[in-house]
Each structure stands twice: as C-alpha cells, then as structure tokens.
Amino acid sequence: MFTPRRAAVLIASLVAFAGFAPAAQASDIPAPGEIAKSANISHVANIPKPAPLADINTDIAFQGDYAYVGNYSGFSIYDIKNPKKTKVVSSVVCPGGQMDVSVYGNLLFGSVDSSRSDDSCNSTSQSAAVKESWEGVRIFDISDKANPRYIKSVETNCGSHTHTLVPDRKGKDVYLYVSSYSPSASFPDCQPPHDLISIIKVPVNDPTAASVVGTPNLFPDGGFPGVPGSYPNGKSATTGCHDITAYPEKGIAAGACMGEGILMDISDPEQPRVTATVRDETNFAFWHSATFNNDATKVIFTDELGGGGAATCNEAIGPNRGANAYYDIVGGKMVFKGYFKIDRYQDDSENCVAHNGSLIPVKGRDIMVQAWYQGGISVVDFTDSAHPKEIGFFERGPDSTAPPLSGGFWSAYYYNGYIYGSDFNLGLDVLKITDPRTNQAKSVKMDILNTQSQTSYPEHGRH
C-alpha cells in the first residue's frame, strides 16, 4: 500500500487506468457487501473496526490467545481464545501509516512510513522535506493487554514501510530489518540512492536501548533500473525493499525489493548478505512480498501492480500480472516455475492484487492462504509449484462503505485452526476451512506468528 508521499504516483496510475479495462459481467460479481465463498470455507465471525481507529486496517500478528491488528491510526488487541467470540481488548490511537505490526515477548513493534511532526502519538503529518520530521519504528510494552504503553521510537532512513523480526539464537536480542523506499533529493533523511535496509537491534530486557546498528547496502550496483511507462506497463526501479521475510532457524531471508527478488544469508543478523537475485521484466511491476514454503525449497513473490489501489483482477490485465510467482530454490538459485492469480473477475470499482498471506501447516504439502484486497481471501495449494491451484475462497461484493478502489483484505493468515482476515474498513473476519487437504493443520498449535519471521512447523504438537 502506498503512503501519502507516494500518492502522486498512485493517482497517476489510476488516471492512466481509467476506462482501460472492460467492466466485469455484473452477473459474476456479488452485490455490494454480499458474501461469496467456496463450500469448504465457513464465516465464523466479523468484529467491526473499533471506533477510535478511523483509518484503514493493515497487518496482523499473533501471540498466545491474542491477535494484534495494525491500523493507519494505531493498533488494536483482540482476544481470540474463543475465535467464535473474538473481542476487542484495547485500541491505541497513535497515527502514522502503515503501522505494520509484529510482537515479541512483551513488545509490539509498529512501522511508520508517514512523515510526522514528531515521534509522539499526538504528531501530525509533516513533509519529509522538513529535516525535523520523524518516521521509523515505534515500540510498545504490551504486558498489560488492556493498557499498552508506548516506550521507545527509533528513526530510520526513509521511515519504515515494513519491518521483519530476526531474533538472535540466544533470545537476548531481536533485530528488526526495516524496509523502506522512494527516496528524494528533497528529503534530508531519505536521500538517493537508497539501496539499503536499516537494522535495529533491540535488547529484549532493555528495549528502550534499541538503536540502528547497521544500514547495509544490498544493491551496490544500483539494482534494477526499472522500465519506463505508465500503469500498467511500467516496472519499478529498485530503490530499497518493500518487504523481507526471514527464516532465522535456516539462516536465510527473501526480499521483495520493488524491482527484483533476492535471497539473503542472515546467519550473522547484523550483516545480511545477498546470495541470489531474480528479475521478471515481463510481468512483475512491483515486487511486494515473499514467503518460503516450510522446508525453504521454494519462495513465492507477489506483484503489487497498481499499488493496491487499482482494479487489476480483470480480463484486461490478465492472469500473470498482479499475481504470485513461484520459484524453486535449486543450488542457492531461484528457478521460475509458474504464476497464480485468482480467476474470479472483480468489478472495476474493486482494488484487487496479490497481497499478504501465510502457510497453512500441512505435512507433505505446500498450502497458503492469502489476501487479495477486494478480491477476497484465497487458499492455494502450490505443492506443484508449476501448477498452483486454488482450493478455497471467501470474498464480498464491492465495499459500498468507502470510495471505489479502497477496500478489502490487507492480510489473511492461518493461526491455530482459523483464518484471520484484516479488512480495510469492515474489521477483523474469522474464517474456518474444513477440507481433507488442510484438516491435518488443526494439530499444529502455535504460540506466536509474525508472518514475516517464519519458523518451521512440526508434524504435530505445539510450535
């Protein structure tokens, strides 16, 4: 999702898009707000967005019996001990998009990629051209779920669009890999070229001592230069990363870095090293996120064509753009195998593109649940990475509660038997999949889930 300082790019994209695609057939599209789903998906609950948080919902993290949902205006904590009776425990108003969240111990980390007048929760929007402006990562103490406390901020170059947790092997420190992009010569703290990530080290027992300990240059050659052209044919240049998924126990990470996808060696978390790079100059416009399969023999990259604000799930855009791309990892290199995109055409008022998802922990198979904005939530079996196949879905008709092209699911993750979807405007949805291909996952119980910090799942028992 683009932040305010990137709005001009998005607006230009939408202007170029207007009138480009033929309207989807009305008979194929659910009525506004109407639910359409596969028979193996049940809708367990919808919890409306808490009133204090007026902006859109974003990412989700999980720990124990709680879910943490980010919002451009702050975040909320939900009690999910009984998923059918999910309820809000507390909401923190602290504006600064995107507020992607992750949790570790008694700490919650929130990304701010929206230039602010200062680092406080009372800050206002202020141009990044002003040297005193702030953006970066906020840290909260969540030991009291009813009363989270803001305890620390860390400023980072170009802010923090997303961040990724990388705990050290001893559990003494946790590192945050901060992804950000779109530098400008007019931004004192976000100068081009921006070919780096920021690494924050957080002493778990003294989180107020958190600080930036490195800004490694991942693209000394400047990265992919991009392909000129208006939406939907232009390709983003690499000027930083959008998102990184780490697999700490295997010492690796995958980065989706605007113009390319990368693999990294993170065995030394303070000195990540790029080991492989892949580009797709035919179909990928904006490398958005990455997910490994459980044994890290595959990686899925997503293309956020249109920045999450365009109707790309239609015949005009086709099946290979705004999609997932699957790569097998062979000899440390990435080998392209195939694409996947939902085949249910969406209305031209519905923003739809590949977005955030997670694995469903099934032994011997690779299955992922994923958000597609107003395209809904899709469950895909990619065991055969050359022929990924959808096995379940849930969606609503166009969101009539908000302007066109501004609704749907930001994230959809599987956690302890249920799928949780964070909807821009409509709150938190709880779904359940009942299918022979996924039922085994119910035996895997997790204590924590930060999707961008993968851990392997066992065959049975706690995780």
C-alpha positions in Angstrom: 0.0 0.0 0.0 1.4 3.4 -1.0 2.0 6.1 1.7 0.9 9.7 1.3 4.2 10.9 -0.1 3.8 8.3 -2.9 0.2 9.4 -3.6 1.1 11.3 -6.7 2.4 8.0 -8.3 -0.8 6.2 -7.4 -3.0 9.0 -8.7 -1.2 9.0 -12.0 -1.6 5.2 -12.2 -5.3 5.4 -11.6 -5.7 8.2 -14.2 -3.9 6.0 -16.7 -6.1 3.1 -15.7 -9.5 4.9 -16.0 -11.6 3.4 -18.8 -8.8 0.9 -19.7 -10.4 -2.4 -18.7 -13.8 -3.7 -19.8 -16.3 -4.0 -16.9 -16.7 -7.4 -15.4 -20.0 -9.1 -16.0 -22.5 -8.0 -13.3 -23.9 -11.5 -13.1 -20.5 -12.8 -12.0 -19.9 -10.3 -9.2 -21.6 -10.4 -5.7 -23.8 -7.5 -4.8 -22.2 -4.8 -2.6 -21.4 -6.5 0.7 -22.7 -9.9 -0.4 -20.6 -12.8 0.7 -19.4 -15.4 -1.9 -17.3 -18.4 -0.8 -16.4 -21.9 -1.5 -18.3 -24.7 0.3 -15.2 -25.6 2.4 -15.0 -22.2 4.0 -17.2 -21.0 6.8 -17.6 -17.5 8.1 -17.1 -17.7 11.8 -17.2 -14.0 12.9 -16.8 -10.4 11.9 -15.7 -7.9 14.5 -16.2 -4.3 13.3 -13.3 -2.0 13.4 -13.1 -0.2 16.8 -14.5 3.3 16.7 -11.3 5.1 17.9 -9.4 3.8 14.8 -10.9 5.8 11.9 -8.4 4.8 9.2 -7.8 1.5 7.4 -6.7 -1.8 9.0 -3.4 -3.2 7.9 -1.3 -6.2 9.1 -1.8 -8.8 11.8 0.5 -10.5 14.4 -0.4 -13.3 16.8 0.8 -14.4 20.2 -0.9 -16.8 22.6 -4.6 -16.1 22.7 -4.3 -12.6 21.2 -4.3 -11.0 17.7 -2.7 -7.6 17.1 -4.2 -5.7 14.2 -2.5 -2.6 12.8 -4.3 0.5 11.5 -3.1 3.7 10.0 -4.4 5.4 13.2 -2.7 2.9 15.6 -3.5 -0.7 16.5 -6.0 -3.0 18.4 -5.5 -6.1 20.5 -8.1 -8.8 20.2 -8.8 -11.8 22.5 -9.1 -14.8 20.2 -9.1 -17.6 22.9 -12.6 -18.5 21.6 -12.4 -17.5 17.9 -16.2 -17.6 17.6 -16.4 -14.9 20.3 -13.4 -12.8 19.3 -13.5 -9.4 21.1 -11.5 -6.2 21.3 -9.4 -5.9 24.4 -8.0 -2.4 23.7 -7.1 0.1 21.0 -4.2 2.5 20.9 -4.6 5.7 18.9 -1.2 6.6 17.5 -1.4 7.8 13.9 1.3 7.0 11.3 0.8 4.6 8.4 1.2 1.8 7.7 1.5 0.5 11.3 2.5 -2.9 10.2 2.9 -4.8 13.5 4.9 -7.6 15.0 5.2 -8.9 18.5 8.0 -10.5 20.6 7.7 -11.2 24.3 6.0 -8.2 25.9 6.9 -5.9 23.0 5.0 -4.7 19.9 6.7 -3.0 17.0 4.9 -0.7 14.6 6.2 0.6 11.3 5.6 4.3 10.4 6.2 5.3 6.8 4.3 8.6 7.0 6.4 11.6 7.8 5.3 13.1 11.1 5.9 16.3 13.0 7.5 14.3 15.8 7.5 10.7 17.2 4.6 11.1 19.6 1.1 9.7 19.3 -0.1 13.4 19.1 2.0 14.1 16.0 0.6 15.5 12.8 1.5 14.9 9.2 4.5 16.9 8.1 6.5 16.9 4.9 9.6 14.7 4.7 11.4 17.7 3.2 11.5 19.2 6.8 14.6 17.9 8.5 12.9 17.7 11.9 10.2 15.4 10.6 10.1 11.8 12.0 9.3 8.4 10.7 10.6 4.9 11.7 9.6 2.3 14.3 7.6 2.7 17.5 7.9 0.2 20.3 5.1 -0.6 22.8 5.0 -2.6 26.0 2.0 -4.9 25.8 2.5 -6.8 29.0 -0.9 -5.3 30.1 -3.1 -6.0 27.1 -5.8 -3.6 28.3 -3.3 -0.7 28.6 -0.3 -0.9 26.2 2.4 1.7 26.8 4.5 3.5 24.2 8.1 3.2 25.4 10.5 4.0 22.5 10.9 5.2 19.0 13.7 4.6 16.5 14.1 6.9 13.5 15.2 5.2 10.2 16.2 6.3 6.8 13.0 6.9 4.6 10.9 5.6 7.5 9.7 2.0 7.9 7.3 0.8 5.3 7.5 -2.7 6.8 9.8 -4.5 9.2 10.9 -8.1 9.9 11.8 -9.7 13.2 15.1 -11.7 13.3 15.6 -13.0 16.9 19.1 -14.0 17.8 19.8 -17.6 18.7 20.1 -16.9 22.4 16.9 -14.9 22.7 18.9 -12.0 24.2 18.3 -9.5 21.3 15.9 -9.2 18.5 16.7 -7.4 15.3 14.3 -5.5 13.0 15.1 -5.4 9.3 13.4 -2.2 8.2 12.3 -1.9 4.6 11.7 1.5 3.0 11.9 3.1 -0.4 11.2 6.1 -2.7 14.0 8.5 -1.8 14.1 12.1 -3.0 16.8 14.7 -3.1 14.4 17.0 -1.3 14.2 14.6 1.7 17.1 15.3 4.1 16.7 11.8 5.8 15.8 9.9 2.7 18.5 10.7 0.1 19.0 8.7 -3.2 20.3 6.3 -3.9 18.5 4.3 -1.2 19.9 0.8 -1.8 19.9 -0.2 1.8 17.8 -1.5 4.7 18.1 -0.3 8.3 18.8 -2.8 11.1 17.5 -2.0 14.6 18.9 -4.0 17.5 16.5 -4.3 20.4 17.9 -5.7 23.7 14.9 -7.7 24.9 15.5 -6.9 28.6 16.1 -3.2 27.9 14.1 -2.3 24.8 14.5 1.5 25.4 18.1 1.0 24.4 17.0 0.0 20.9 19.0 1.6 18.1 20.1 1.3 14.5 23.2 -0.8 14.3 23.6 -1.0 10.5 22.4 0.2 7.1 23.8 -2.5 4.8 23.8 -1.7 1.1 22.1 -4.6 -0.6 22.4 -3.3 -4.1 25.9 -1.9 -4.7 25.3 -2.0 -8.5 22.1 0.1 -8.0 19.7 -2.7 -8.6 17.1 -3.0 -11.3 16.8 0.4 -13.1 13.1 -0.1 -13.9 11.2 0.1 -17.1 9.7 3.5 -18.1 6.0 3.6 -18.8 2.7 4.4 -17.3 0.5 1.9 -15.4 0.1 -0.9 -16.1 3.2 -1.4 -18.2 5.9 0.4 -16.2 8.2 -1.5 -13.9 9.5 -0.1 -10.6 13.2 0.5 -10.2 14.9 -0.8 -7.1 15.3 2.0 -4.5 15.2 -0.1 -1.4 13.0 -3.1 -0.4 9.3 -3.3 0.2 9.2 -6.3 2.4 11.6 -9.0 3.7 10.6 -12.5 5.1 13.2 -14.0 7.3 13.6 -17.7 8.2 16.0 -17.3 11.1 16.4 -21.0 12.0 17.6 -21.7 8.5 19.8 -18.5 8.4 18.1 -17.2 5.2 15.7 -14.4 4.1 13.9 -13.4 1.0 13.4 -9.8 0.0 10.8 -8.3 -2.3 12.6 -5.2 -3.4 10.5 -3.2 -5.8 12.4 -4.1 -9.0 13.6 -7.6 -8.0 13.5 -10.5 -5.6 16.5 -11.5 -3.6 17.8 -14.3 -1.3 20.0 -13.4 1.7 22.3 -15.2 4.1 21.4 -13.9 7.6 23.5 -16.3 9.7 25.0 -13.1 11.0 21.9 -11.0 11.6 23.9 -7.7 11.7 25.5 -8.4 8.3 23.0 -9.9 5.9 24.4 -10.8 2.5 22.6 -11.1 -0.8 23.3 -14.6 -2.4 20.9 -14.6 -5.3 18.8 -12.2 -7.3 15.9 -12.7 -9.8 14.0 -10.2 -12.0 10.8 -10.5 -14.1 10.8 -7.8 -16.7 7.8 -9.2 -18.5 5.1 -9.4 -15.8 6.2 -8.0 -12.5 5.7 -4.3 -11.9 6.4 -4.1 -8.1 7.9 -6.9 -6.1 5.9 -6.6 -2.9 6.4 -9.6 -0.5 7.9 -13.1 -0.2 7.0 -16.3 1.5 9.1 -19.5 1.8 7.5 -23.0 1.9 8.2 -24.9 5.1 11.4 -26.6 4.0 12.6 -23.5 2.2 12.9 -25.2 -1.1 10.5 -22.7 -2.7 9.8 -19.0 -2.4 6.6 -17.1 -3.5 6.9 -13.5 -4.6 3.9 -11.2 -5.0 3.5 -8.4 -7.6 1.5 -5.4 -6.2 0.6 -4.0 -9.6 -1.1 -0.6 -9.1 0.0 -0.3 -5.5 -3.1 -1.8 -4.1 -5.3 0.9 -5.5 -6.3 -0.4 -8.9 -8.7 -3.0 -10.4 -6.2 -5.4 -11.7 -8.3 -8.6 -11.4 -9.9 -8.4 -14.8 -9.6 -9.7 -18.3 -7.6 -6.7 -19.5 -4.7 -7.2 -17.0 -4.8 -11.0 -17.4 -3.6 -13.9 -15.3 0.2 -13.2 -15.0 0.3 -9.6 -13.8 -0.6 -8.6 -10.2 -0.1 -12.2 -9.4 2.1 -14.6 -7.4 5.2 -16.0 -8.9 6.6 -19.3 -7.7 10.3 -20.2 -7.7 12.1 -23.4 -6.7 15.4 -22.8 -4.9 18.0 -25.0 -6.6 21.6 -24.8 -5.6 21.1 -21.5 -4.0 19.5 -20.0 -7.1 15.8 -19.3 -7.9 14.2 -21.1 -10.7 10.9 -19.8 -12.0 8.1 -22.4 -12.1 4.7 -20.6 -12.5 2.2 -17.9 -11.7 -1.1 -17.9 -9.8 -3.8 -15.3 -9.8 -7.4 -15.6 -8.7 -9.6 -16.2 -11.7 -12.8 -14.6 -10.4 -13.0 -11.3 -12.2 -13.7 -8.3 -9.9 -15.7 -5.2 -10.5 -13.8 -2.2 -11.9 -14.6 -0.4 -8.6 -12.7 -3.1 -6.6 -9.0 -2.8 -5.9 -7.6 -6.3 -6.3 -4.0 -7.6 -6.4 -1.8 -10.3 -4.7 -1.1 -9.3 -1.1 -0.2 -10.7 2.3 -0.6 -14.4 3.3 0.8 -17.3 5.2 1.3 -21.0 5.1 -1.3 -23.5 6.4 0.8 -26.1 8.2 0.1 -29.3 6.4 2.7 -32.1 6.4 3.9 -33.0 2.9 2.0 -30.2 1.1 2.6 -26.5 0.4 -0.6 -24.6 1.0 -1.0 -20.9 1.6 -3.9 -18.6 2.5 -3.6 -15.1 1.0 -5.4 -11.7 0.9 -6.3 -10.1 -2.5 -7.8 -6.8 -1.2 -11.4 -6.8 -2.6 -10.6 -10.0 -4.4 -11.1 -11.5 -1.0 -9.2 -14.4 0.6 -7.8 -17.4 -1.4 -6.4 -20.7 -0.3 -3.9 -22.1 -2.8 -2.1 -25.5 -3.0 1.3 -24.9 -4.6 2.8 -28.3 -3.9 3.3 -28.5 -7.6 4.9 -25.0 -7.9 4.5 -25.1 -11.7 0.7 -25.6 -11.3 -0.6 -23.9 -8.2 -4.3 -24.5 -7.6 -6.9 -22.6 -5.6 -8.8 -24.9 -3.2 -10.9 -22.4 -1.3 -12.0 -18.7 -1.2 -14.0 -16.1 0.6 -15.0 -12.7 -0.8 -17.5 -9.9 -0.6 -19.0 -7.8 -3.3 -17.8 -4.2 -3.7 -17.3 -2.3 -0.5 -20.0 0.3 -0.5 -18.8 1.8 2.8 -15.8 3.5 1.2 -14.8 5.2 -2.0 -14.1 2.9 -5.0 -10.7 1.1 -5.1 -10.2 1.5 -1.3 -11.3 -1.7 0.5 -10.9 -5.4 1.0 -8.5 -7.6 2.9 -5.0 -6.4 3.6 -3.8 -9.6 5.2 -5.1 -13.1 5.7 -3.2 -15.6 8.0 -3.8 -19.1 9.4 -3.4 -19.4 13.1 -4.3 -22.4 15.3 -7.2 -23.7 13.2 -8.7 -20.5 11.9 -8.0 -17.9 9.2 -8.0 -14.3 10.2 -8.5 -11.5 7.7 -7.9 -7.8 8.3 -10.3 -5.8 6.2 -9.6 -2.2 5.4 -12.9 -0.9 6.5 -15.0 -3.8 7.8 -12.9 -5.0 10.7 -11.5 -8.5 11.5 -13.0 -11.5 9.9 -12.6 -15.1 11.3 -12.9 -18.0 8.8 -12.5 -21.7 9.1 -11.5 -24.1 6.3 -12.8 -27.7 6.5 -11.1 -29.8 3.9 -9.3 -33.1 3.8 -6.3 -31.3 2.3 -5.9 -28.9 5.3 -7.6 -30.7 8.2 -4.2 -32.0 9.5 -3.1 -28.4 10.2 -5.5 -28.3 13.2 -3.0 -30.4 15.1 -0.3 -27.7 14.9 -0.6 -25.3 17.7 1.5 -22.1 17.5 2.5 -19.8 20.4 3.4 -16.9 18.1 3.0 -15.9 14.5 4.8 -13.0 12.9 4.4 -14.0 9.3 7.5 -12.1 8.0 9.6 -14.1 10.5 8.9 -17.7 9.5 9.5 -20.7 11.7 9.2 -24.3 10.7 6.1 -26.2 11.8 6.2 -29.6 13.3 4.1 -32.6 12.2 2.1 -32.5 15.5 2.0 -30.7 18.8 2.9 -27.2 19.9 5.0 -24.8 17.9 
